[in-house]
Amino acid sequence: MNNRLYGNLIFELSKEGRKGYSLPKNHFGSYEIPAEMKRAEEAQLPECDELTVVRHYTNLSNNNFGVDTGFYPLGSCTMKYNPKINEEMAALPQFQNLHPEQPGETVRGAQALVTLLEKSLCALTGLAHFTFKPYAGAHGELTGLMTIDNYHRSRGDMARKKVIVPDSAHGTNPASAAVCGLEIVEVKSLANGQVDFEDLQRLVAEQGTEIAAMMMTNPNTLGLFETRIPEIAQLIHACGGLMYYDGANLNPMLGACRPGDMGFDVMHINLHKTFSTPHGGGGPGAGPVGVREGLQDCFPFVSPYQGNYGVMMRAYAYILSLGREHVKEVGPLATLNANYIKESLKDVYELPIDTICCHEFVFDGLKDKSTGVTTMDVAKRLLDYGYHAPTIYFPLLFHESLMIEPTENESKETLDSFIAVMRQIAEEAKTDPELVKGAPHNTPIGRVDDVLAAKHPVTTYRQLLAENVQ
Amino acid sequence: MDYKYFPHTSDDLQAMMEKVGVKDLDGLYAQIPDAIRFKGDYQLPSEMSELEVRQLFDKLGSQNQQLTCFAGYGVYDHYMPSVIPSLLQRSEFLTSYTPYQAEISQGTLHYIFEYQSMMAELTGMDISNASMYDGTTATAEAMMMAVAAGKKQNKVLVSAGLNPKTREVLDTYALHQGIELETIPLKDGVTDLSILKSQLAKGGVAGAIVQQPNVYGIVEDFTGFAEACHEQKALFVVNSVIADLAVLKTPGEWGADIAVGDGQSLGIPMQFGGPYVGYMCCTEKLIRKMPGRIVGMTKDNRDQRAFVLTLQAREQHIRRQKATSNICSNQSLMALFVTMYLSLMGKQGVKEAAELSYAGAHYLCDELVKTGKFHLAFDKPFFNEFYVKYDGNVDTLSKHLLEAGILGGVKLGDGILFAVTEKRTKEEIDNLVNIAAL
């Protein structure tokens, strides 16, 4: 699948004098760019014909695994199907060619879509207003925390600089709080994976007047619903703090429970998770932030226009396609799929918390660890069988975390074949551990040397050439 | 389930619920307190068939006016080669996520390495990260990076030549970070070096941020800026319109420590504001201070060249609140966009597009000045965007142009900022001038 020639770096396919573009001739007369403005050395960009470029990137795509390729149970990332109609809508020239500074009367349709999407998200979350400025989930977290910080500042309540975060939280939570100039206070989790309410009460009693907010995902990163959420919200509100909902795990709540009803005041939504917009190899996503009535005046200016508008168009197309009839089936089906896998594998993989989960759950590695096969090995062996690996070594609560999220789009057949392969790997771990430890074997490349990459960073083609000279 | 995205038949549901040990789907949520369970219907439209979705979007689209674009202000109507949309939709690129599993993500890792190489070439800097959200947030990240690198220095100087929208984003981040921002004023439309020097001399400055071309389209001369900053241990940050760097003196040549900006000018559709892509490049010395993903070269256990996410110890999923930034992923697909754009346009194409834009803008400027109603606000060199004062009423002029299907620049203060790209024809420009001359 990987052609040796076209699989090279585009720079290595370059030959002086080739071109892959065509531009109109200059009809404006001679306007020379003054020499003193110009760069001394030209940028060493490749020179390739069009077909070479097409073959090169087509070859690269063959070395990638996407949701369209196969099952992608990457926990916490909600790798659901990205419908094609969404792409078609986002590519409409009537929207693509709009300059963001166009006067309002020339972009009525584009603005109407923003309003319609906002209304839909309000209905789905139980909140009152959304800002679409944030470009991604982490950007949404930051925007939400800035909103909260602005709220306290607006009331002259300047001492509220602490954010309570469960120890199981996504790494972005503490990082976003730090960028917002806030301090993290960690609340412990109980053995059952839920927030330790007593520990929280202690924190609130000690530091209540300094608490800006509590930041949570619900279900949490273990895929477990925080059943004491009404009391938690009450406790935080009583001490003057606000409740922030990290929308990373919103998917299983569609049709089940709205963050607004749980008692949250501010939240972000990852449109690229719950609302089916493609992850694009890492982005663009979108992280609109919703708030309760009254907080919308506290939204910060975190980007110039309407955020990643093209992503919003896709999300709205998805919401329309589902409609009120099917959007409420998303959560239950995602939840059923996750529980089905969990129940089918818990005899061979270690399930630290054996209870009903939401959209995802976490194994703590193989049940039988005697041969030394790790979660990393299991993940790599899965690649051999044509599956993307689950999220590994997160959450940090367990040593060998293996976090599985199937989404609602996967059929029983897909799940059954995944379960069979997971069992097969567990078997291999006993009978032929070296096979698993040496995986993957069937992928375009084998296991990579992370240490070499970090010890001696080569991150550009120019550095690569210098390397070769040495 | 009777729906195209859900494969579950009623037999499947039965078998699966049995395995899980629930009687119905509601049983999956028994742990949720009843008082907060959502039981009604969402206030949403009824499901729509594909045809109905299309009809609705077409209807909304018809309420947007398609205009011939002479607006810039950070967003430019450049040419997009037809190869790009077709390749960008390859679903192996589109539907994958961050390349955590290097063995099945070499496509993504490989193009990010190419992207980093190209950004470093265009900016004249040593290294690049894997991309950021957009130019404004990348500039905010540069501001925070300067402060983090500067230890106790907490002040950042920002040229008044920065796009006000970028400045507003900086103000937001600075407020919450407790960073003090101070404006470096302009003199005759360009950043005043002597004032910068006196601001630096007061001490406590972590960095200075300038823009090239600046918000008025003026190509500034930054001779002496980097030296002035470095004398006071401040970092010099240059925000540039990346397409113009095909021709213009680079941030690297100006002695910048960090180069940031938006990649939108490399053919990305304007799309009402996004998605675009932010770039960030820096000197090798600062690599461990840089936010965002970085891809590096390495080898696999079969001794083949391979690419991998590297230097992850800087990032939020490892460092949590001590990370260099909260940024999680990159704007990967848009990075692929500009990588393909630069592969197609190549060394010559980017220059040709920049030269055409330059020529078109200067032609428009000359023709407008000839009407006797327009005057360049500053006697300074510009690239493909320029700022003019108009003798008549700016709003009335905009209205007349709109009626003719022309987006006649962006109103800024009491003047107009016009931008021209290689997409604008001589006929389109003449048409604008004819209306403006009336």
Boltz contact constraints between the chains, C-beta under 6 A:
constraints:
  - contact:
      token1: [A, 10]
      token2: [B, 114]
      max_distance: 6.0
  - contact:
      token1: [A, 10]
      token2: [B, 343]
      max_distance: 6.0
  - contact:
      token1: [A, 20]
      token2: [B, 344]
      max_distance: 6.0
  - contact:
      token1: [A, 21]
      token2: [B, 344]
      max_distance: 6.0
  - contact:
      token1: [A, 21]
      token2: [B, 345]
      max_distance: 6.0
  - contact:
      token1: [A, 21]
      token2: [B, 349]
      max_distance: 6.0
  - contact:
      token1: [A, 23]
      token2: [B, 352]
      max_distance: 6.0
  - contact:
      token1: [A, 23]
      token2: [B, 422]
      max_distance: 6.0
  - contact:
      token1: [A, 26]
      token2: [B, 356]
      max_distance: 6.0
  - contact:
      token1: [A, 26]
      token2: [B, 359]
      max_distance: 6.0
  - contact:
      token1: [A, 27]
      token2: [B, 426]
      max_distance: 6.0
  - contact:
      token1: [A, 28]
      token2: [B, 359]
      max_distance: 6.0
  - contact:
      token1: [A, 28]
      token2: [B, 360]
      max_distance: 6.0
  - contact:
      token1: [A, 28]
      token2: [B, 363]
      max_distance: 6.0
  - contact:
      token1: [A, 31]
      token2: [B, 359]
      max_distance: 6.0
  - contact:
      token1: [A, 31]
      token2: [B, 362]
      max_distance: 6.0
  - contact:
      token1: [A, 33]
      token2: [B, 247]
      max_distance: 6.0
  - contact:
      token1: [A, 33]
      token2: [B, 358]
      max_distance: 6.0
  - contact:
      token1: [A, 37]
      token2: [B, 219]
      max_distance: 6.0
  - contact:
      token1: [A, 37]
      token2: [B, 248]
      max_distance: 6.0
  - contact:
      token1: [A, 38]
      token2: [B, 247]
      max_distance: 6.0
  - contact:
      token1: [A, 39]
      token2: [B, 249]
      max_distance: 6.0
  - contact:
      token1: [A, 39]
      token2: [B, 250]
      max_distance: 6.0
  - contact:
      token1: [A, 43]
      token2: [B, 121]
      max_distance: 6.0
  - contact:
      token1: [A, 43]
      token2: [B, 122]
      max_distance: 6.0
  - contact:
      token1: [A, 44]
      token2: [B, 121]
      max_distance: 6.0
  - contact:
      token1: [A, 45]
      token2: [B, 342]
      max_distance: 6.0
  - contact:
      token1: [A, 45]
      token2: [B, 346]
      max_distance: 6.0
  - contact:
      token1: [A, 45]
      token2: [B, 347]
      max_distance: 6.0
  - contact:
      token1: [A, 46]
      token2: [B, 343]
      max_distance: 6.0
  - contact:
      token1: [A, 46]
      token2: [B, 346]
      max_distance: 6.0
  - contact:
      token1: [A, 47]
      token2: [B, 346]
      max_distance: 6.0
  - contact:
      token1: [A, 47]
      token2: [B, 347]
      max_distance: 6.0
  - contact:
      token1: [A, 48]
      token2: [B, 343]
      max_distance: 6.0
  - contact:
      token1: [A, 53]
      token2: [B, 343]
      max_distance: 6.0
  - contact:
      token1: [A, 53]
      token2: [B, 344]
      max_distance: 6.0
  - contact:
      token1: [A, 54]
      token2: [B, 83]
      max_distance: 6.0
  - contact:
      token1: [A, 57]
      token2: [B, 87]
      max_distance: 6.0
  - contact:
      token1: [A, 60]
      token2: [B, 107]
      max_distance: 6.0
  - contact:
      token1: [A, 60]
      token2: [B, 110]
      max_distance: 6.0
  - contact:
      token1: [A, 60]
      token2: [B, 111]
      max_distance: 6.0
  - contact:
      token1: [A, 61]
      token2: [B, 90]
      max_distance: 6.0
  - contact:
      token1: [A, 61]
      token2: [B, 92]
      max_distance: 6.0
  - contact:
      token1: [A, 61]
      token2: [B, 93]
      max_distance: 6.0
  - contact:
      token1: [A, 61]
      token2: [B, 107]
      max_distance: 6.0
  - contact:
      token1: [A, 63]
      token2: [B, 106]
      max_distance: 6.0
  - contact:
      token1: [A, 63]
      token2: [B, 107]
      max_distance: 6.0
  - contact:
      token1: [A, 64]
      token2: [B, 92]
      max_distance: 6.0
  - contact:
      token1: [A, 64]
      token2: [B, 96]
      max_distance: 6.0
  - contact:
      token1: [A, 64]
      token2: [B, 105]
      max_distance: 6.0
  - contact:
      token1: [A, 64]
      token2: [B, 107]
      max_distance: 6.0
  - contact:
      token1: [A, 64]
      token2: [B, 108]
      max_distance: 6.0
  - contact:
      token1: [A, 65]
      token2: [B, 104]
      max_distance: 6.0
  - contact:
      token1: [A, 66]
      token2: [B, 91]
      max_distance: 6.0
  - contact:
      token1: [A, 66]
      token2: [B, 92]
      max_distance: 6.0
  - contact:
      token1: [A, 66]
      token2: [B, 95]
      max_distance: 6.0
  - contact:
      token1: [A, 66]
      token2: [B, 96]
      max_distance: 6.0
  - contact:
      token1: [A, 67]
      token2: [B, 95]
      max_distance: 6.0
  - contact:
      token1: [A, 68]
      token2: [B, 91]
      max_distance: 6.0
  - contact:
      token1: [A, 68]
      token2: [B, 95]
      max_distance: 6.0
  - contact:
      token1: [A, 77]
      token2: [B, 97]
      max_distance: 6.0
  - contact:
      token1: [A, 82]
      token2: [B, 95]
      max_distance: 6.0
  - contact:
      token1: [A, 85]
      token2: [B, 50]
      max_distance: 6.0
  - contact:
      token1: [A, 85]
      token2: [B, 53]
      max_distance: 6.0
  - contact:
      token1: [A, 89]
      token2: [B, 57]
      max_distance: 6.0
  - contact:
      token1: [A, 92]
      token2: [B, 61]
      max_distance: 6.0
  - contact:
      token1: [A, 94]
      token2: [B, 61]
      max_distance: 6.0
  - contact:
      token1: [A, 94]
      token2: [B, 64]
      max_distance: 6.0
  - contact:
      token1: [A, 96]
      token2: [B, 269]
      max_distance: 6.0
  - contact:
      token1: [A, 96]
      token2: [B, 271]
      max_distance: 6.0
  - contact:
      token1: [A, 98]
      token2: [B, 64]
      max_distance: 6.0
  - contact:
      token1: [A, 98]
      token2: [B, 272]
      max_distance: 6.0
  - contact:
      token1: [A, 99]
      token2: [B, 69]
      max_distance: 6.0
  - contact:
      token1: [A, 99]
      token2: [B, 71]
      max_distance: 6.0
  - contact:
      token1: [A, 99]
      token2: [B, 270]
      max_distance: 6.0
  - contact:
      token1: [A, 99]
      token2: [B, 407]
      max_distance: 6.0
  - contact:
      token1: [A, 100]
      token2: [B, 75]
      max_distance: 6.0
  - contact:
      token1: [A, 100]
      token2: [B, 272]
      max_distance: 6.0
  - contact:
      token1: [A, 100]
      token2: [B, 273]
      max_distance: 6.0
  - contact:
      token1: [A, 101]
      token2: [B, 71]
      max_distance: 6.0
  - contact:
      token1: [A, 101]
      token2: [B, 73]
      max_distance: 6.0
  - contact:
      token1: [A, 101]
      token2: [B, 410]
      max_distance: 6.0
  - contact:
      token1: [A, 106]
      token2: [B, 65]
      max_distance: 6.0
  - contact:
      token1: [A, 107]
      token2: [B, 64]
      max_distance: 6.0
  - contact:
      token1: [A, 108]
      token2: [B, 63]
      max_distance: 6.0
  - contact:
      token1: [A, 109]
      token2: [B, 60]
      max_distance: 6.0
  - contact:
      token1: [A, 109]
      token2: [B, 61]
      max_distance: 6.0
  - contact:
      token1: [A, 109]
      token2: [B, 63]
      max_distance: 6.0
  - contact:
      token1: [A, 109]
      token2: [B, 64]
      max_distance: 6.0
  - contact:
      token1: [A, 110]
      token2: [B, 64]
      max_distance: 6.0
  - contact:
      token1: [A, 110]
      token2: [B, 272]
      max_distance: 6.0
  - contact:
      token1: [A, 112]
      token2: [B, 60]
      max_distance: 6.0
  - contact:
      token1: [A, 113]
      token2: [B, 60]
      max_distance: 6.0
  - contact:
      token1: [A, 120]
      token2: [B, 44]
      max_distance: 6.0
  - contact:
      token1: [A, 123]
      token2: [B, 42]
      max_distance: 6.0
  - contact:
      token1: [A, 123]
      token2: [B, 43]
      max_distance: 6.0
  - contact:
      token1: [A, 123]
      token2: [B, 44]
      max_distance: 6.0
  - contact:
      token1: [A, 124]
      token2: [B, 42]
      max_distance: 6.0
  - contact:
      token1: [A, 135]
      token2: [B, 133]
      max_distance: 6.0
  - contact:
      token1: [A, 138]
      token2: [B, 326]
      max_distance: 6.0
  - contact:
      token1: [A, 138]
      token2: [B, 327]
      max_distance: 6.0
  - contact:
      token1: [A, 138]
      token2: [B, 328]
      max_distance: 6.0
  - contact:
      token1: [A, 142]
      token2: [B, 326]
      max_distance: 6.0
  - contact:
      token1: [A, 146]
      token2: [B, 176]
      max_distance: 6.0
  - contact:
      token1: [A, 149]
      token2: [B, 176]
      max_distance: 6.0
  - contact:
      token1: [A, 171]
      token2: [B, 316]
      max_distance: 6.0
  - contact:
      token1: [A, 171]
      token2: [B, 317]
      max_distance: 6.0
  - contact:
      token1: [A, 171]
      token2: [B, 320]
      max_distance: 6.0
  - contact:
      token1: [A, 172]
      token2: [B, 316]
      max_distance: 6.0
  - contact:
      token1: [A, 172]
      token2: [B, 326]
      max_distance: 6.0
  - contact:
      token1: [A, 172]
      token2: [B, 328]
      max_distance: 6.0
  - contact:
      token1: [A, 174]
      token2: [B, 320]
      max_distance: 6.0
  - contact:
      token1: [A, 174]
      token2: [B, 321]
      max_distance: 6.0
  - contact:
      token1: [A, 175]
      token2: [B, 316]
      max_distance: 6.0
  - contact:
      token1: [A, 175]
      token2: [B, 320]
      max_distance: 6.0
  - contact:
      token1: [A, 175]
      token2: [B, 321]
      max_distance: 6.0
  - contact:
      token1: [A, 175]
      token2: [B, 323]
      max_distance: 6.0
  - contact:
      token1: [A, 175]
      token2: [B, 326]
      max_distance: 6.0
  - contact:
      token1: [A, 176]
      token2: [B, 326]
      max_distance: 6.0
  - contact:
      token1: [A, 178]
      token2: [B, 321]
      max_distance: 6.0
  - contact:
      token1: [A, 179]
      token2: [B, 326]
      max_distance: 6.0
  - contact:
      token1: [A, 180]
      token2: [B, 176]
      max_distance: 6.0
  - contact:
      token1: [A, 181]
      token2: [B, 176]
      max_distance: 6.0
  - contact:
      token1: [A, 181]
      token2: [B, 177]
      max_distance: 6.0
  - contact:
      token1: [A, 181]
      token2: [B, 178]
      max_distance: 6.0
  - contact:
      token1: [A, 184]
      token2: [B, 321]
      max_distance: 6.0
  - contact:
      token1: [A, 225]
      token2: [B, 31]
      max_distance: 6.0
  - contact:
      token1: [A, 225]
      token2: [B, 32]
      max_distance: 6.0
  - contact:
      token1: [A, 227]
      token2: [B, 31]
      max_distance: 6.0
  - contact:
      token1: [A, 256]
      token2: [B, 29]
      max_distance: 6.0
  - contact:
      token1: [A, 257]
      token2: [B, 32]
      max_distance: 6.0
  - contact:
      token1: [A, 257]
      token2: [B, 36]
      max_distance: 6.0
  - contact:
      token1: [A, 257]
      token2: [B, 37]
      max_distance: 6.0
  - contact:
      token1: [A, 257]
      token2: [B, 38]
      max_distance: 6.0
  - contact:
      token1: [A, 258]
      token2: [B, 38]
      max_distance: 6.0
  - contact:
      token1: [A, 261]
      token2: [B, 36]
      max_distance: 6.0
  - contact:
      token1: [A, 262]
      token2: [B, 36]
      max_distance: 6.0
  - contact:
      token1: [A, 278]
      token2: [B, 94]
      max_distance: 6.0
  - contact:
      token1: [A, 278]
      token2: [B, 95]
      max_distance: 6.0
  - contact:
      token1: [A, 279]
      token2: [B, 97]
      max_distance: 6.0
  - contact:
      token1: [A, 280]
      token2: [B, 94]
      max_distance: 6.0
  - contact:
      token1: [A, 280]
      token2: [B, 332]
      max_distance: 6.0
  - contact:
      token1: [A, 280]
      token2: [B, 333]
      max_distance: 6.0
  - contact:
      token1: [A, 281]
      token2: [B, 93]
      max_distance: 6.0
  - contact:
      token1: [A, 281]
      token2: [B, 96]
      max_distance: 6.0
  - contact:
      token1: [A, 281]
      token2: [B, 108]
      max_distance: 6.0
  - contact:
      token1: [A, 281]
      token2: [B, 332]
      max_distance: 6.0
  - contact:
      token1: [A, 281]
      token2: [B, 333]
      max_distance: 6.0
  - contact:
      token1: [A, 282]
      token2: [B, 98]
      max_distance: 6.0
  - contact:
      token1: [A, 282]
      token2: [B, 329]
      max_distance: 6.0
  - contact:
      token1: [A, 282]
      token2: [B, 330]
      max_distance: 6.0
  - contact:
      token1: [A, 282]
      token2: [B, 332]
      max_distance: 6.0
  - contact:
      token1: [A, 283]
      token2: [B, 329]
      max_distance: 6.0
  - contact:
      token1: [A, 283]
      token2: [B, 330]
      max_distance: 6.0
  - contact:
      token1: [A, 283]
      token2: [B, 331]
      max_distance: 6.0
  - contact:
      token1: [A, 283]
      token2: [B, 332]
      max_distance: 6.0
  - contact:
      token1: [A, 284]
      token2: [B, 275]
      max_distance: 6.0
  - contact:
      token1: [A, 284]
      token2: [B, 331]
      max_distance: 6.0
  - contact:
      token1: [A, 284]
      token2: [B, 334]
      max_distance: 6.0
  - contact:
      token1: [A, 300]
      token2: [B, 172]
      max_distance: 6.0
  - contact:
      token1: [A, 301]
      token2: [B, 168]
      max_distance: 6.0
  - contact:
      token1: [A, 301]
      token2: [B, 172]
      max_distance: 6.0
  - contact:
      token1: [A, 302]
      token2: [B, 172]
      max_distance: 6.0
  - contact:
      token1: [A, 304]
      token2: [B, 136]
      max_distance: 6.0
  - contact:
      token1: [A, 304]
      token2: [B, 165]
      max_distance: 6.0
  - contact:
      token1: [A, 305]
      token2: [B, 273]
      max_distance: 6.0
  - contact:
      token1: [A, 306]
      token2: [B, 273]
      max_distance: 6.0
  - contact:
      token1: [A, 307]
      token2: [B, 274]
      max_distance: 6.0
  - contact:
      token1: [A, 308]
      token2: [B, 274]
      max_distance: 6.0
  - contact:
      token1: [A, 308]
      token2: [B, 275]
      max_distance: 6.0
  - contact:
      token1: [A, 309]
      token2: [B, 271]
      max_distance: 6.0
  - contact:
      token1: [A, 309]
      token2: [B, 272]
      max_distance: 6.0
  - contact:
      token1: [A, 309]
      token2: [B, 273]
      max_distance: 6.0
  - contact:
      token1: [A, 309]
      token2: [B, 274]
      max_distance: 6.0
  - contact:
      token1: [A, 310]
      token2: [B, 271]
      max_distance: 6.0
  - contact:
      token1: [A, 310]
      token2: [B, 275]
      max_distance: 6.0
  - contact:
      token1: [A, 317]
      token2: [B, 53]
      max_distance: 6.0
  - contact:
      token1: [A, 320]
      token2: [B, 48]
      max_distance: 6.0
  - contact:
      token1: [A, 320]
      token2: [B, 53]
      max_distance: 6.0
  - contact:
      token1: [A, 321]
      token2: [B, 53]
      max_distance: 6.0
  - contact:
      token1: [A, 323]
      token2: [B, 45]
      max_distance: 6.0
  - contact:
      token1: [A, 323]
      token2: [B, 46]
      max_distance: 6.0
  - contact:
      token1: [A, 323]
      token2: [B, 47]
      max_distance: 6.0
  - contact:
      token1: [A, 324]
      token2: [B, 41]
      max_distance: 6.0
  - contact:
      token1: [A, 324]
      token2: [B, 42]
      max_distance: 6.0
  - contact:
      token1: [A, 324]
      token2: [B, 44]
      max_distance: 6.0
  - contact:
      token1: [A, 325]
      token2: [B, 47]
      max_distance: 6.0
  - contact:
      token1: [A, 326]
      token2: [B, 3]
      max_distance: 6.0
  - contact:
      token1: [A, 326]
      token2: [B, 47]
      max_distance: 6.0
  - contact:
      token1: [A, 332]
      token2: [B, 25]
      max_distance: 6.0
  - contact:
      token1: [A, 332]
      token2: [B, 28]
      max_distance: 6.0
  - contact:
      token1: [A, 333]
      token2: [B, 6]
      max_distance: 6.0
  - contact:
      token1: [A, 335]
      token2: [B, 28]
      max_distance: 6.0
  - contact:
      token1: [A, 336]
      token2: [B, 16]
      max_distance: 6.0
  - contact:
      token1: [A, 339]
      token2: [B, 20]
      max_distance: 6.0
  - contact:
      token1: [A, 340]
      token2: [B, 16]
      max_distance: 6.0
  - contact:
      token1: [A, 340]
      token2: [B, 19]
      max_distance: 6.0
  - contact:
      token1: [A, 340]
      token2: [B, 20]
      max_distance: 6.0
  - contact:
      token1: [A, 343]
      token2: [B, 19]
      max_distance: 6.0
  - contact:
      token1: [A, 343]
      token2: [B, 20]
      max_distance: 6.0
  - contact:
      token1: [A, 383]
      token2: [B, 103]
      max_distance: 6.0
  - contact:
      token1: [A, 383]
      token2: [B, 104]
      max_distance: 6.0
  - contact:
      token1: [A, 389]
      token2: [B, 101]
      max_distance: 6.0
  - contact:
      token1: [A, 409]
      token2: [B, 5]
      max_distance: 6.0
  - contact:
      token1: [A, 411]
      token2: [B, 7]
      max_distance: 6.0
  - contact:
      token1: [A, 412]
      token2: [B, 12]
      max_distance: 6.0
  - contact:
      token1: [A, 440]
      token2: [B, 103]
      max_distance: 6.0
  - contact:
      token1: [A, 443]
      token2: [B, 103]
      max_distance: 6.0
  - contact:
      token1: [A, 443]
      token2: [B, 104]
      max_distance: 6.0
  - contact:
      token1: [A, 444]
      token2: [B, 106]
      max_distance: 6.0
  - contact:
      token1: [A, 445]
      token2: [B, 103]
      max_distance: 6.0
  - contact:
      token1: [A, 445]
      token2: [B, 106]
      max_distance: 6.0
  - contact:
      token1: [A, 445]
      token2: [B, 300]
      max_distance: 6.0
  - contact:
      token1: [A, 445]
      token2: [B, 304]
      max_distance: 6.0
  - contact:
      token1: [A, 445]
      token2: [B, 306]
      max_distance: 6.0
  - contact:
      token1: [A, 446]
      token2: [B, 300]
      max_distance: 6.0
  - contact:
      token1: [A, 446]
      token2: [B, 301]
      max_distance: 6.0
  - contact:
      token1: [A, 446]
      token2: [B, 302]
      max_distance: 6.0
  - contact:
      token1: [A, 447]
      token2: [B, 301]
      max_distance: 6.0
  - contact:
      token1: [A, 448]
      token2: [B, 102]
      max_distance: 6.0
  - contact:
      token1: [A, 448]
      token2: [B, 298]
      max_distance: 6.0
  - contact:
      token1: [A, 448]
      token2: [B, 300]
      max_distance: 6.0
  - contact:
      token1: [A, 448]
      token2: [B, 306]
      max_distance: 6.0
  - contact:
      token1: [A, 448]
      token2: [B, 308]
      max_distance: 6.0
  - contact:
      token1: [A, 449]
      token2: [B, 298]
      max_distance: 6.0
  - contact:
      token1: [A, 449]
      token2: [B, 299]
      max_distance: 6.0
  - contact:
      token1: [A, 452]
      token2: [B, 298]
      max_distance: 6.0
  - contact:
      token1: [A, 453]
      token2: [B, 296]
      max_distance: 6.0
  - contact:
      token1: [A, 453]
      token2: [B, 298]
      max_distance: 6.0
  - contact:
      token1: [A, 453]
      token2: [B, 308]
      max_distance: 6.0
  - contact:
      token1: [A, 453]
      token2: [B, 310]
      max_distance: 6.0
  - contact:
      token1: [A, 454]
      token2: [B, 310]
      max_distance: 6.0
  - contact:
      token1: [A, 454]
      token2: [B, 311]
      max_distance: 6.0
  - contact:
      token1: [A, 457]
      token2: [B, 296]
      max_distance: 6.0
  - contact:
      token1: [A, 458]
      token2: [B, 296]
      max_distance: 6.0
  - contact:
      token1: [A, 458]
      token2: [B, 297]
      max_distance: 6.0
  - contact:
      token1: [A, 459]
      token2: [B, 116]
      max_distance: 6.0
  - contact:
      token1: [A, 459]
      token2: [B, 127]
      max_distance: 6.0
  - contact:
      token1: [A, 459]
      token2: [B, 294]
      max_distance: 6.0
  - contact:
      token1: [A, 459]
      token2: [B, 296]
      max_distance: 6.0
  - contact:
      token1: [A, 460]
      token2: [B, 116]
      max_distance: 6.0
  - contact:
      token1: [A, 460]
      token2: [B, 117]
      max_distance: 6.0
  - contact:
      token1: [A, 460]
      token2: [B, 120]
      max_distance: 6.0
  - contact:
      token1: [A, 461]
      token2: [B, 117]
      max_distance: 6.0
